[in-house]
Amino acid sequence: MAKKKRLIIPVFTPFGGCPHKCVFCDQRGITGQSGMPTIEEVSAKITEYLVTWKGSGRREVAFYGGSFTGLPAGVQQEYLGAAKAFVDAGKIDGLRISTRPDYIDADVIERLPGFKVEVVELGVQSLDNEVLALSGRGHGVKSVEAAVGLLKEAGIEVGLQLMPGLPGDSEERILETARAAAALAPAFVRIYPTLVLRDTALAELYDAGRYAAWSLTDMVEVLRKVNRVFEKAGIKIIRMGLHSSKELEHSLIDGPYHPDLRGLVAKAG
């Protein structure tokens, strides 16, 4: 029997809840969106997707593009409430959000289940403290471990987003991050190799000769090994590389980008 396809409706909140911009980040260049959506826009987008979707699998609303749990509690509740109305109406099965590891605490854990948030994707990027510091993340590895523990205790599915090739990274550090991430036993991971995008601190480092972008060849070789780490652990990599878009094409300065990065890694073995 064919597997029923899942519908994930993406709602982008660019930089929403972010305390500062990490060196690599340009949400506008990735999503093509610079402002926070209104509640009316959220509801309209969900409705639009549901009207045009012809599948029969699980339906979810996903808040991406910022640190959702860093938003003021009232704002979080407004967005989640708008999406949960569709859950209550039987049109959506559950919600998911993306956020920073250090923005998960007891209050957040208490709030999320009531709004039917069943999946939290943590923007981990690296599990090396030096790489995290050089990238301006503002948190360390212990914050990641604590967040994963809290979410799992609450019965919330955890996904990890990794970004190999950040300042200070090396092949061994990337592989150590993969092994450490696998040890946390997430439900899935996403891997987005670091790209140099316009209007980011990383672009300034690149222009000043203080950061060298990874070549596609070198990154594919590292990801081939990373892929094996997660395969051995039975953890799915649900995305490898950013989706192709006109916005990304305009913003990209340098880095290991390919529209079919997963395919290249698979061919490399």
NUMARTI-608402 format. One record per atom (N, C-alpha, C): residue number from 1; x, y, z. Coordinates in steps of 0.1 Angstrom, whole numbers. Each point is the difference from the previous one (the first is absolute). Layout:
N
VOMAR  rose      X      Y      Z
VOMAR   NUM      X      Y      Z
...
end
This chain:
269
VOMAR  rose      X      Y      Z
VOMAR     1      8    -12      0
VOMAR     1     -8     12      0
VOMAR     1      9     13      0
VOMAR     2     -3      9     -9
VOMAR     2      8     12     -1
VOMAR     2     -2      9     13
VOMAR     3     11      6      4
VOMAR     3      0      8     12
VOMAR     3     -8     13     -2
VOMAR     4     -8      4      9
VOMAR     4     -8     12     -2
VOMAR     4      9     12      2
VOMAR     5      0      9     -9
VOMAR     5      8     12      0
VOMAR     5     -4     10     11
VOMAR     6      9      5      7
VOMAR     6     -3     10     11
VOMAR     6      0     14     -5
VOMAR     7     -9      8      4
VOMAR     7     -1     14     -3
VOMAR     7      6      8     11
VOMAR     8     10      8     -2
VOMAR     8      5      9     10
VOMAR     8     -1     14     -6
VOMAR     9     -8      8      7
VOMAR     9     -3     14     -5
VOMAR     9     10      9      7
VOMAR    10     10      6     -7
VOMAR    10     10      9      7
VOMAR    10     -5     14      2
VOMAR    11      1      5     12
VOMAR    11     -2     13      3
VOMAR    11     13      6      5
VOMAR    12      5     10     -7
VOMAR    12     13      6      3
VOMAR    12     -1     12      9
VOMAR    13      8      0     10
VOMAR    13      1     11     10
VOMAR    13     15      5      0
VOMAR    14      4      6    -11
VOMAR    14     15      4     -1
VOMAR    14      5      7     12
VOMAR    15     11     -5      6
VOMAR    15      6      6     12
VOMAR    15     -9      1     12
VOMAR    16    -12     -5     -1
VOMAR    16     -9      1     11
VOMAR    16      5     -7     12
VOMAR    17      2      8     11
VOMAR    17      5     -6     13
VOMAR    17     15     -1      1
VOMAR    18      7      3    -11
VOMAR    18     14     -1      0
VOMAR    18      6     12      8
VOMAR    19      9     -3     10
VOMAR    19      6     10      8
VOMAR    19     11      8     -7
VOMAR    20      5     -6    -11
VOMAR    20     10      6     -8
VOMAR    20      2     -8    -13
VOMAR    21      7      6    -10
VOMAR    21      2     -7    -12
VOMAR    21     13     -8      1
VOMAR    22     -1    -13     -3
VOMAR    22     12     -8      0
VOMAR    22      7      3    -13
VOMAR    23     13     -3     -1
VOMAR    23      9      5    -11
VOMAR    23     -5     -5    -13
VOMAR    24     -7    -11     -1
VOMAR    24     -4     -6    -13
VOMAR    24    -14      4     -5
VOMAR    25     -8      7      9
VOMAR    25    -14      0     -2
VOMAR    25     -5     12     -9
VOMAR    26     -8     -3    -10
VOMAR    26     -7     10     -8
VOMAR    26    -14     -7     -4
VOMAR    27     -9      1      9
VOMAR    27    -13     -6     -2
VOMAR    27     -7      5    -13
VOMAR    28      2     13     -2
VOMAR    28     -7      6    -12
VOMAR    28      6     -6    -12
VOMAR    29     13     -2     -1
VOMAR    29      6     -6    -12
VOMAR    29     -4    -14     -2
VOMAR    30     -4     -7     11
VOMAR    30     -4    -14     -1
VOMAR    30    -14     -1     -3
VOMAR    31     -9      7      7
VOMAR    31    -14     -2     -1
VOMAR    31     -7     10     -9
VOMAR    32      7     11     -3
VOMAR    32     -6     11     -9
VOMAR    32    -10      8      8
VOMAR    33      1     -1     13
VOMAR    33    -10      7      9
VOMAR    33      8      7     11
VOMAR    34     -3     13      3
VOMAR    34      7      7     10
VOMAR    34     -8      4     12
VOMAR    35    -13      0     -1
VOMAR    35     -8      4     12
VOMAR    35     -8    -12      6
VOMAR    36     -5      3     12
VOMAR    36     -8    -10      7
VOMAR    36    -14      0     -6
VOMAR    37     -6    -12     -2
VOMAR    37    -13     -1     -6
VOMAR    37    -11      5     10
VOMAR    38    -11      5     -4
VOMAR    38    -11      3      9
VOMAR    38     -7    -13      3
VOMAR    39     -9      0     10
VOMAR    39     -8    -12      3
VOMAR    39     -9     -3    -11
VOMAR    40     -5     10     -7
VOMAR    40     -9     -2    -11
VOMAR    40      7     -7    -12
VOMAR    41     13      5     -2
VOMAR    41      8     -6    -10
VOMAR    41      3    -15      2
VOMAR    42      2     -3     13
VOMAR    42      2    -14      4
VOMAR    42    -12     -9     -3
VOMAR    43    -11      5      4
VOMAR    43    -13     -8     -2
VOMAR    43     -2     -1    -15
VOMAR    44      2     11     -8
VOMAR    44     -3     -1    -14
VOMAR    44     10    -10     -7
VOMAR    45     12      0      4
VOMAR    45     10     -9     -6
VOMAR    45     -4    -15      3
VOMAR    46     -4     -3     12
VOMAR    46     -4    -13      3
VOMAR    46    -12     -4     -8
VOMAR    47     -9      9     -1
VOMAR    47    -12     -3     -8
VOMAR    47      3     -3    -15
VOMAR    48      9      8     -5
VOMAR    48      4     -1    -14
VOMAR    48      6    -14     -3
VOMAR    49      9     -4      9
VOMAR    49      7    -13     -2
VOMAR    49    -11    -11      1
VOMAR    50     -9      1     10
VOMAR    50     -9    -11      2
VOMAR    50    -10     -1    -12
VOMAR    51     -3     11     -6
VOMAR    51     -9      0    -12
VOMAR    51      6     -7    -12
VOMAR    52     13      2     -2
VOMAR    52      6     -5    -12
VOMAR    52      6    -14      2
VOMAR    53      1     -4     13
VOMAR    53      7    -13      2
VOMAR    53    -10    -12     -2
VOMAR    54      5    -10     -8
VOMAR    54     -9    -11     -3
VOMAR    54      4    -13      7
VOMAR    55     10      1      9
VOMAR    55      5    -13      6
VOMAR    55     -9     -4     11
VOMAR    56      4    -11      7
VOMAR    56     -8     -5     11
VOMAR    56      9     -4     12
VOMAR    57     13      5      0
VOMAR    57      9     -3     12
VOMAR    57     -2     11     11
VOMAR    58      9     -1      9
VOMAR    58      0      9     11
VOMAR    58      2     15     -4
VOMAR    59     -7      9      7
VOMAR    59      1     14     -4
VOMAR    59      5      8     12
VOMAR    60     11      8     -2
VOMAR    60      6      7     11
VOMAR    60      2     15     -5
VOMAR    61      0      9     10
VOMAR    61      5     14     -2
VOMAR    61     13      1      7
VOMAR    62     10      6     -7
VOMAR    62     13      1      6
VOMAR    62      4     15      0
VOMAR    63      4      5     12
VOMAR    63      5     13      1
VOMAR    63     16      0     -1
VOMAR    64      5      5    -11
VOMAR    64     14      0     -3
VOMAR    64      6     14     -1
VOMAR    65     13      0     -1
VOMAR    65      7     12     -3
VOMAR    65      5      9     11
VOMAR    66     -3     -3     12
VOMAR    66      4      8     12
VOMAR    66      2     -9     12
VOMAR    67      0      6     11
VOMAR    67      1     -8     13
VOMAR    67    -14      2      6
VOMAR    68     -9     -8     -3
VOMAR    68    -15      2      3
VOMAR    68     -2      2     15
VOMAR    69      7     -8      8
VOMAR    69     -3      1     15
VOMAR    69      7     12      6
VOMAR    70      8      7     -8
VOMAR    70      6     13      4
VOMAR    70    -10     12     -1
VOMAR    71    -11     -2     -8
VOMAR    71    -10     10     -1
VOMAR    71     -7      3     13
VOMAR    72     -5     12      3
VOMAR    72     -8      2     12
VOMAR    72    -11    -11      1
VOMAR    73     -2     -4     12
VOMAR    73    -10    -11      2
VOMAR    73    -14      3     -6
VOMAR    74     -4     12      1
VOMAR    74    -13      4     -6
VOMAR    74      0     -2    -15
VOMAR    75     11      4     -7
VOMAR    75      1     -2    -14
VOMAR    75      0    -14     -4
VOMAR    76      8     -8      7
VOMAR    76      0    -15     -2
VOMAR    76    -14     -5      0
VOMAR    77     -7      4     10
VOMAR    77    -14     -6      2
VOMAR    77     -9      5    -11
VOMAR    78      2     12     -5
VOMAR    78     -9      4    -11
VOMAR    78      2     -8    -13
VOMAR    79     13     -2     -3
VOMAR    79      4     -8    -12
VOMAR    79     -5    -15      2
VOMAR    80      3     -5     11
VOMAR    80     -4    -14      3
VOMAR    80    -15     -2      0
VOMAR    81     -6     10      6
VOMAR    81    -15      0      1
VOMAR    81     -6      0    -14
VOMAR    82      5      8     -9
VOMAR    82     -5      1    -13
VOMAR    82      1    -14     -7
VOMAR    83     11     -6      2
VOMAR    83      2    -14     -7
VOMAR    83     -8    -10      7
VOMAR    84     -1      0     13
VOMAR    84     -7    -10      8
VOMAR    84    -15      0     -3
VOMAR    85     -5     12     -5
VOMAR    85    -14      1     -4
VOMAR    85     -3    -10    -11
VOMAR    86     10     -3     -8
VOMAR    86     -2     -9    -11
VOMAR    86      1    -15      5
VOMAR    87      8     -1     11
VOMAR    87      1    -14      6
VOMAR    87    -14     -3      7
VOMAR    88     -5     10      7
VOMAR    88    -13     -2      6
VOMAR    88    -12     -3    -10
VOMAR    89      2      6    -12
VOMAR    89    -10     -2    -10
VOMAR    89      2    -13     -8
VOMAR    90     11     -8      4
VOMAR    90      3    -13     -7
VOMAR    90      7      2    -13
VOMAR    91      5     12     -3
VOMAR    91      6      2    -13
VOMAR    91     15     -2      0
VOMAR    92      6      2     12
VOMAR    92     15     -2      2
VOMAR    92      2    -10     11
VOMAR    93     10     -8     -1
VOMAR    93      3    -10     10
VOMAR    93      9      4     11
VOMAR    94      9      9     -2
VOMAR    94      9      5     10
VOMAR    94      9     11     -5
VOMAR    95      8      6     10
VOMAR    95      8     11     -4
VOMAR    95     15     -4      3
VOMAR    96      9      7     -6
VOMAR    96     14     -1      3
VOMAR    96      6     14     -1
VOMAR    97     11      2      8
VOMAR    97      7     13      0
VOMAR    97     15     -3     -1
VOMAR    98      7     11     -3
VOMAR    98     15      0      0
VOMAR    98      4     11     10
VOMAR    99     11     -3      8
VOMAR    99      4      9      9
VOMAR    99     15     -3      4
VOMAR   100      5      9      9
VOMAR   100     14     -2      6
VOMAR   100     -1    -10     12
VOMAR   101     11     -7      2
VOMAR   101      0     -9     11
VOMAR   101     -1      7     14
VOMAR   102      6     12      1
VOMAR   102      0      8     12
VOMAR   102    -13      7      2
VOMAR   103    -10     -2     -9
VOMAR   103    -13      6      2
VOMAR   103    -10    -10      3
VOMAR   104      4    -11      6
VOMAR   104     -8    -11      5
VOMAR   104      1     -1     15
VOMAR   105    -11      3      7
VOMAR   105      1     -1     15
VOMAR   105    -14     -6      5
VOMAR   106     -1      0     13
VOMAR   106    -12     -6      6
VOMAR   106    -13      7     -5
VOMAR   107      0     13     -1
VOMAR   107    -12      7     -4
VOMAR   107     -4     -3    -15
VOMAR   108     10     -1     -8
VOMAR   108     -2     -4    -14
VOMAR   108     -6    -14     -1
VOMAR   109      6     -9      7
VOMAR   109     -4    -14      0
VOMAR   109    -15     -1      5
VOMAR   110     -4      8      9
VOMAR   110    -13      0      6
VOMAR   110    -10      6    -11
VOMAR   111      4      9     -8
VOMAR   111     -8      7     -9
VOMAR   111     -3     -8    -13
VOMAR   112     10     -6     -5
VOMAR   112     -1     -6    -14
VOMAR   112    -11    -11     -1
VOMAR   113      0    -10      9
VOMAR   113    -10    -11     -3
VOMAR   113    -15      5     -1
VOMAR   114     -3     11      8
VOMAR   114    -14      5      0
VOMAR   114     -4      5    -14
VOMAR   115     10      4     -8
VOMAR   115     -3      5    -13
VOMAR   115      3    -11    -11
VOMAR   116      1    -12      4
VOMAR   116      2    -12     -9
VOMAR   116     13      1     -7
VOMAR   117     11      6      6
VOMAR   117     13      0     -6
VOMAR   117      6    -14      3
VOMAR   118      3     -7    -10
VOMAR   118      4    -14      2
VOMAR   118     15     -2     -5
VOMAR   119      5     10     -7
VOMAR   119     14     -2     -5
VOMAR   119      7     14      2
VOMAR   120     12     -1      5
VOMAR   120      8     12      2
VOMAR   120     14     -3     -7
VOMAR   121      3      9    -10
VOMAR   121     13     -1     -7
VOMAR   121     10     10      7
VOMAR   122     11     -5      5
VOMAR   122     10      9      6
VOMAR   122     11      3     -9
VOMAR   123      2     13     -2
VOMAR   123     11      5     -8
VOMAR   123     13     -2      8
VOMAR   124      6    -11     -1
VOMAR   124     12     -4      7
VOMAR   124     13      5     -7
VOMAR   125      0     -2    -13
VOMAR   125     11      4     -9
VOMAR   125     13     -7      3
VOMAR   126      5      0     12
VOMAR   126     12     -8      3
VOMAR   126      0     -4     15
VOMAR   127      7    -11      3
VOMAR   127      1     -4     14
VOMAR   127     15      1      4
VOMAR   128      6     10     -5
VOMAR   128     14      4      4
VOMAR   128     -1     14      6
VOMAR   129      4      1     13
VOMAR   129     -1     13      6
VOMAR   129      8     12     -6
VOMAR   130     11     -3     -6
VOMAR   130      8     10     -6
VOMAR   130     -7      5    -13
VOMAR   131     -5    -10     -8
VOMAR   131     -7      4    -12
VOMAR   131    -12      8      3
VOMAR   132     -7     -4     10
VOMAR   132    -12      8      4
VOMAR   132      3     14      4
VOMAR   133     11      2      7
VOMAR   133      5     13      5
VOMAR   133      4      9    -12
VOMAR   134      8     -6     -9
VOMAR   134      4      7    -12
VOMAR   134    -11      4     -9
VOMAR   135    -11     -7      1
VOMAR   135    -12      2     -9
VOMAR   135    -10     10      6
VOMAR   136      3      4     12
VOMAR   136     -9     10      7
VOMAR   136    -13     -6      5
VOMAR   137      0    -13      3
VOMAR   137    -12     -6      4
VOMAR   137     -5      4     14
VOMAR   138      9      3      9
VOMAR   138     -5      5     13
VOMAR   138     -4    -11      9
VOMAR   139      3    -13     -3
VOMAR   139     -3    -11      9
VOMAR   139     11    -11     -2
VOMAR   140      0    -10      9
VOMAR   140     10    -10     -2
VOMAR   140     -7    -14     -1
VOMAR   141      8    -10      0
VOMAR   141     -5    -14     -2
VOMAR   141    -10     -4     11
VOMAR   142      3      4     12
VOMAR   142     -8     -4     11
VOMAR   142    -15      5     -1
VOMAR   143     -2     11     -7
VOMAR   143    -13      5     -2
VOMAR   143     -8     -9    -10
VOMAR   144      8     -6     -9
VOMAR   144     -7     -9    -10
VOMAR   144     -4    -13      8
VOMAR   145      9     -5      7
VOMAR   145     -3    -12      8
VOMAR   145    -12      1      9
VOMAR   146      0     12      7
VOMAR   146    -11      3      9
VOMAR   146    -13      1     -7
VOMAR   147      0      7    -11
VOMAR   147    -13      2     -8
VOMAR   147     -5    -13     -5
VOMAR   148      9     -9     -5
VOMAR   148     -5    -13     -6
VOMAR   148     -6     -8     12
VOMAR   149      7      0     11
VOMAR   149     -6     -7     12
VOMAR   149    -13      5      4
VOMAR   150     -2     13      1
VOMAR   150    -13      5      4
VOMAR   150    -11     -3    -10
VOMAR   151      3      1    -12
VOMAR   151    -10     -3    -11
VOMAR   151     -4    -15      0
VOMAR   152     10     -8      1
VOMAR   152     -3    -15      1
VOMAR   152     -8     -4     12
VOMAR   153      3      6     11
VOMAR   153     -8     -3     12
VOMAR   153    -14      4     -1
VOMAR   154     -3     11     -8
VOMAR   154    -13      4     -2
VOMAR   154     -8     -7    -11
VOMAR   155      7    -10     -6
VOMAR   155     -6     -7    -11
VOMAR   155      0      7    -13
VOMAR   156      8     10     -2
VOMAR   156      0      8    -12
VOMAR   156     11     -5     -9
VOMAR   157     -3     -3    -13
VOMAR   157     10     -5     -9
VOMAR   157     10     11     -3
VOMAR   158     13     -5     -1
VOMAR   158     11     10     -2
VOMAR   158      7     -2    -13
VOMAR   159      2     10     -7
VOMAR   159      9      0    -12
VOMAR   159     11     10      2
VOMAR   160     12     -3     -6
VOMAR   160     11      8      1
VOMAR   160      5      5    -14
VOMAR   161      3     13      0
VOMAR   161      5      6    -13
VOMAR   161     15      3      2
VOMAR   162      8     -5     -9
VOMAR   162     14      1      1
VOMAR   162      5      8    -12
VOMAR   163     11      8      2
VOMAR   163      6      8    -10
VOMAR   163     15     -2     -1
VOMAR   164      4    -10     -7
VOMAR   164     15     -3     -1
VOMAR   164      7     11     -8
VOMAR   165     12      3      4
VOMAR   165      8     10     -8
VOMAR   165      0     14      6
VOMAR   166     -4      1     13
VOMAR   166      0     13      6
VOMAR   166     14      4      4
VOMAR   167      2     13      3
VOMAR   167     14      4      5
VOMAR   167      5     -9     10
VOMAR   168     13     -4     -2
VOMAR   168      7     -9     10
VOMAR   168     -3    -14     -3
VOMAR   169     -9     -4     -9
VOMAR   169     -3    -14     -3
VOMAR   169     11     -7     -7
VOMAR   170      0    -13      1
VOMAR   170     10     -8     -7
VOMAR   170     -8    -14     -2
VOMAR   171      6     -8     -9
VOMAR   171     -6    -13     -2
VOMAR   171     -3     -8     13
VOMAR   172     11      0      8
VOMAR   172     -2     -8     13
VOMAR   172    -10      7      9
VOMAR   173     -1     13      0
VOMAR   173    -10      6      9
VOMAR   173    -14     -2     -5
VOMAR   174     -2      0    -13
VOMAR   174    -13     -3     -6
VOMAR   174     -4    -14      3
VOMAR   175      9    -10     -1
VOMAR   175     -3    -14      3
VOMAR   175     -3     -2     15
VOMAR   176      8      7      8
VOMAR   176     -3      0     14
VOMAR   176    -14      5      4
VOMAR   177     -4     11     -7
VOMAR   177    -13      5      1
VOMAR   177    -11    -10     -4
VOMAR   178      3     -7    -11
VOMAR   178    -10    -10     -5
VOMAR   178     -1    -11     10
VOMAR   179     11     -4      6
VOMAR   179      0    -11     10
VOMAR   179     -7      4     12
VOMAR   180      3     12      5
VOMAR   180     -7      5     12
VOMAR   180    -15      2     -2
VOMAR   181     -3      5    -12
VOMAR   181    -15      2     -4
VOMAR   181     -7    -14      0
VOMAR   182      7    -10     -6
VOMAR   182     -6    -13      0
VOMAR   182     -2     -6     14
VOMAR   183      9      3      9
VOMAR   183     -1     -4     14
VOMAR   183    -12      6      7
VOMAR   184     -5     11     -5
VOMAR   184    -11      7      6
VOMAR   184    -13     -7     -4
VOMAR   185      1     -8    -10
VOMAR   185    -11     -8     -6
VOMAR   185    -12      8     -4
VOMAR   186      2     10     -9
VOMAR   186    -12      8     -5
VOMAR   186     -8     -9     -9
VOMAR   187    -13      4     -3
VOMAR   187     -8     -7     -9
VOMAR   187      5      2    -14
VOMAR   188      6     11     -3
VOMAR   188      6      3    -13
VOMAR   188      9     12      0
VOMAR   189      8      2    -11
VOMAR   189      9     11      0
VOMAR   189     -2      7    -14
VOMAR   190      3     12     -1
VOMAR   190      2      8    -12
VOMAR   190     14      4     -1
VOMAR   191      6      0    -11
VOMAR   191     14      5     -2
VOMAR   191      1     11    -11
VOMAR   192      4     11      5
VOMAR   192      1     12    -10
VOMAR   192     15      5      1
VOMAR   193      8     -5    -10
VOMAR   193     14      5      0
VOMAR   193      1     15      0
VOMAR   194     10      6      6
VOMAR   194      1     14      2
VOMAR   194      3      7    -14
VOMAR   195     -8     10     -3
VOMAR   195      1      8    -12
VOMAR   195      3     14      4
VOMAR   196      8      7     -8
VOMAR   196      2     14      2
VOMAR   196    -10      8     -8
VOMAR   197     -9      7      8
VOMAR   197    -11      8     -6
VOMAR   197      2     15      2
VOMAR   198     -5      7     -9
VOMAR   198      2     15      0
VOMAR   198     -6      5     13
VOMAR   199      5     11      5
VOMAR   199     -5      8     11
VOMAR   199      0     -8     13
VOMAR   200     10     -9      2
VOMAR   200      2     -7     12
VOMAR   200     14      3      6
VOMAR   201      2     -3     12
VOMAR   201     13      2      7
VOMAR   201     10    -10     -7
VOMAR   202     -4    -12     -4
VOMAR   202      9     -9     -6
VOMAR   202      5      5    -14
VOMAR   203     -8      8     -7
VOMAR   203      4      6    -12
VOMAR   203     11     10      2
VOMAR   204     -1      7     11
VOMAR   204     11     10      4
VOMAR   204     13     -8      3
VOMAR   205     -1    -11      8
VOMAR   205     11     -8      3
VOMAR   205      7     -5    -13
VOMAR   206     -9     -5     -9
VOMAR   206      4     -5    -13
VOMAR   206      8     11     -8
VOMAR   207     -6     12     -1
VOMAR   207      6     11     -7
VOMAR   207     13      4      6
VOMAR   208      2     -2     13
VOMAR   208     12      4      7
VOMAR   208     10    -11      0
VOMAR   209     -3    -11     -6
VOMAR   209      9    -11     -1
VOMAR   209      1     -8     13
VOMAR   210    -10      1      9
VOMAR   210      1     -6     13
VOMAR   210     -9    -13      0
VOMAR   211     -7     -2    -11
VOMAR   211     -8    -13     -1
VOMAR   211      1     -5    -14
VOMAR   212      3    -12     -2
VOMAR   212      1     -7    -13
VOMAR   212    -12     -9     -2
VOMAR   213     -8      2    -10
VOMAR   213    -11     -9     -2
VOMAR   213      5    -14     -4
VOMAR   214     -8    -10      4
VOMAR   214      3    -14     -4
VOMAR   214     -3     -2    -14
VOMAR   215      8     -8     -7
VOMAR   215     -3     -4    -14
VOMAR   215    -11    -10      0
VOMAR   216     -7     -1    -11
VOMAR   216    -11    -10     -1
VOMAR   216      6    -14      1
VOMAR   217     12     -2     -6
VOMAR   217      6    -13      0
VOMAR   217      4     -5     14
VOMAR   218      6      9      8
VOMAR   218      4     -3     14
VOMAR   218    -12     -2      8
VOMAR   219    -11      8     -1
VOMAR   219    -12     -2      8
VOMAR   219     -7    -13     -3
VOMAR   220     -1     -4    -13
VOMAR   220     -6    -12     -4
VOMAR   220      8    -12      7
VOMAR   221     13      1      0
VOMAR   221      8    -11      6
VOMAR   221     -3     -1     15
VOMAR   222     -1     11      7
VOMAR   222     -3      0     14
VOMAR   222    -14     -5      3
VOMAR   223    -10      4     -8
VOMAR   223    -13     -4      2
VOMAR   223     -3    -14     -4
VOMAR   224      9     -6     -8
VOMAR   224     -1    -14     -3
VOMAR   224      3     -8     13
VOMAR   225      9      5      8
VOMAR   225      4     -7     13
VOMAR   225    -11      3     10
VOMAR   226     -5     13      0
VOMAR   226    -11      4     10
VOMAR   226    -12     -9     -3
VOMAR   227     -3     -2    -12
VOMAR   227    -12     -8     -4
VOMAR   227      1    -14      6
VOMAR   228     12     -6      0
VOMAR   228      2    -13      5
VOMAR   228     -2      0     16
VOMAR   229      4     11      6
VOMAR   229     -2      0     15
VOMAR   229    -15     -1      3
VOMAR   230     -8      8     -7
VOMAR   230    -14      0      3
VOMAR   230     -7    -13     -5
VOMAR   231      4     -5    -11
VOMAR   231     -5    -13     -5
VOMAR   231      2    -11     10
VOMAR   232     12      0      6
VOMAR   232      4    -10     10
VOMAR   232     -9      1     12
VOMAR   233     -3     12      4
VOMAR   233     -8      3     12
VOMAR   233    -15     -1     -3
VOMAR   234     -4     -2    -13
VOMAR   234    -14     -2     -3
VOMAR   234     -8     13      0
VOMAR   235      7     11     -2
VOMAR   235     -6     14      0
VOMAR   235     -1      5    -14
VOMAR   236    -12      5     -4
VOMAR   236     -2      5    -13
VOMAR   236      5     14     -2
VOMAR   237      7      2    -11
VOMAR   237      3     14     -4
VOMAR   237    -11      4    -10
VOMAR   238     -9      9      5
VOMAR   238    -12      3     -9
VOMAR   238      3     11    -10
VOMAR   239     11      7      2
VOMAR   239      3     11     -9
VOMAR   239     15      2      0
VOMAR   240      6      1    -12
VOMAR   240     15      3     -1
VOMAR   240      1     11    -10
VOMAR   241      4     12      4
VOMAR   241      1     12     -8
VOMAR   241    -12      8     -2
VOMAR   242      2     13     -2
VOMAR   242    -12      9     -2
VOMAR   242     -7     -3    -13
VOMAR   243    -13      3      0
VOMAR   243     -8      0    -12
VOMAR   243      4     10     -9
VOMAR   244      0     -3    -13
VOMAR   244      3     10    -10
VOMAR   244    -11     11     -1
VOMAR   245      5     13     -1
VOMAR   245    -10     11     -2
VOMAR   245      7     12     -6
VOMAR   246     -7      9     -6
VOMAR   246      5     12     -5
VOMAR   246      7      8     10
VOMAR   247     -6      0     12
VOMAR   247      5      8     11
VOMAR   247     14     -5      5
VOMAR   248      1    -13      0
VOMAR   248     13     -6      4
VOMAR   248     10      3    -11
VOMAR   249     -4     -2    -12
VOMAR   249     10      3    -11
VOMAR   249      5     14      0
VOMAR   250     -8      9      4
VOMAR   250      4     14      0
VOMAR   250      9      3     12
VOMAR   251     -3     -7     12
VOMAR   251      8      3     12
VOMAR   251     13     -8      1
VOMAR   252      1    -11     -8
VOMAR   252     12     -9      2
VOMAR   252     13      6     -6
VOMAR   253     10      1      9
VOMAR   253     13      5     -4
VOMAR   253      9    -12     -3
VOMAR   254      1     -9      9
VOMAR   254      9    -12     -1
VOMAR   254     -5    -11      9
VOMAR   255      6    -11     -2
VOMAR   255     -4    -12      9
VOMAR   255     -4    -12     -8
VOMAR   256     -1    -11      7
VOMAR   256     -4    -13     -6
VOMAR   256    -14     -2     -3
VOMAR   257     -6      8     -9
VOMAR   257    -14     -1     -4
VOMAR   257     -1     -9    -12
VOMAR   258    -11     -8      0
VOMAR   258     -4     -8    -12
VOMAR   258    -14     -3      2
VOMAR   259     -8      1    -11
VOMAR   259    -15     -2      2
VOMAR   259     -3    -14      3
VOMAR   260      9    -10     -3
VOMAR   260     -2    -14      4
VOMAR   260     12     -5      8
VOMAR   261      2      7     11
VOMAR   261     11     -4      9
VOMAR   261     -1    -15      5
VOMAR   262    -12     -3      4
VOMAR   262     -2    -14      4
VOMAR   262      4    -10    -11
VOMAR   263     -3      3    -12
VOMAR   263      3     -9    -11
VOMAR   263     15     -1     -2
VOMAR   264      7     11      1
VOMAR   264     15     -1     -1
VOMAR   264      6     -8     11
VOMAR   265     -5      1     13
VOMAR   265      5     -7     11
VOMAR   265     -3    -15     -2
VOMAR   266    -12     -3     -5
VOMAR   266     -3    -14     -3
VOMAR   266      9     -7    -10
VOMAR   267      3      8    -10
VOMAR   267      9     -5    -11
VOMAR   267     14     -2      5
VOMAR   268      4      8     10
VOMAR   268     13     -1      6
VOMAR   268      2    -13      9
VOMAR   269    -12     -5      3
VOMAR   269      0    -13      8
VOMAR   269      0      2     15
end
